[in-house]
Amino acid sequence: MKRIVILASGLAAHLASAGVYVETVKHNLTTGTTEPEQKMYVQAGNGRFVDPSGHTSLIKGDTMYIIDDPGKSYIEMDQATMQQLAKQVQGAMDRMKEQMAKLPPEQRAQMEQAMGGSAALLQGKQRTVEVKDTGKSDKIDGRACKLWDVTRDGALDQQICVVPYSALPGKENFQQLFANFAKVFEEMAKSVPMLAGMMSNEFSAQVKVNGFPVRQRNYDEKGKLVDEETLVKEWREEAIPDATFQIPAGYKKKALPGGPGM
């Protein structure tokens, strides 16, 4: 009996500490080719995101880190760094507004069309994100999912097929992780009024669908779905080493590009 109790306690501890590993791929419907897109590790409210080139973003609490493995360095996106970045973004936007104001009306209209949603931000309009239940469903890799259309700044942008979190392995609170990410971004937006609400609106849309998109497809300018999709290839519950969410030993903190000391 004592051994059973010990085994049960060990199993409970393992399950309590288990995180979630998610791997996505890009799939071309025309050629049938598939290539890696992103690897995501989530545990205890922390998130690590790695692209095929090895670029890594780490979210811990309300701080984000950009890790450069080849250079053995990292940038810490804390409040002070976010404010510094905000000033750079605001300065760049102000210069672009001045340049556009000097253009003839026809050229300015062409430039605004090419910029898409960015032009609306320059004009001081708040970015809007809306999701609409299409009433349709599909099945991706054996998982039933509901189809939603995503509209950004009034234009049809994406179709996502969403699986409820309750139907996916793991007990991690993905919405809390995304809320932390939105908080980090909004810290920057405080100093850049034209960015205000961008991530909070994205997060509100994510809360509304109440799940994770196992397939994403973009719409083109004519409102037609493109021939490329992003698919969830792996979604499994597993214990993730704490070191996954730590800055590797020996890595040096680097100043923000363009900031003091760079």
Secondary structure, 3 states (H helix, E strand, C coil): CHHHHHHHHHHHHHHHHCEEEEEEEEEECCCCCEEEEEEEEEECCEEEEECCCCCEEEEECCEEEEEECCCCEEEEECHHHHHHHHHHHHHHHHHHHHHHHCCCHHHHHHHHHHHCHHHHHHCCCCCCEEEEEEEEEEEECCEEEEEEEEEECCEEEEEEEEEEHHHCCCCCCHHHHHHHHHHHHHHHHCCCHHHCCHHHHHHHHHHHHCEEEEEEEEECCCCCEEEEEEEEEEEEEECCCHHHHCCCCCCEECCCCCCCCC
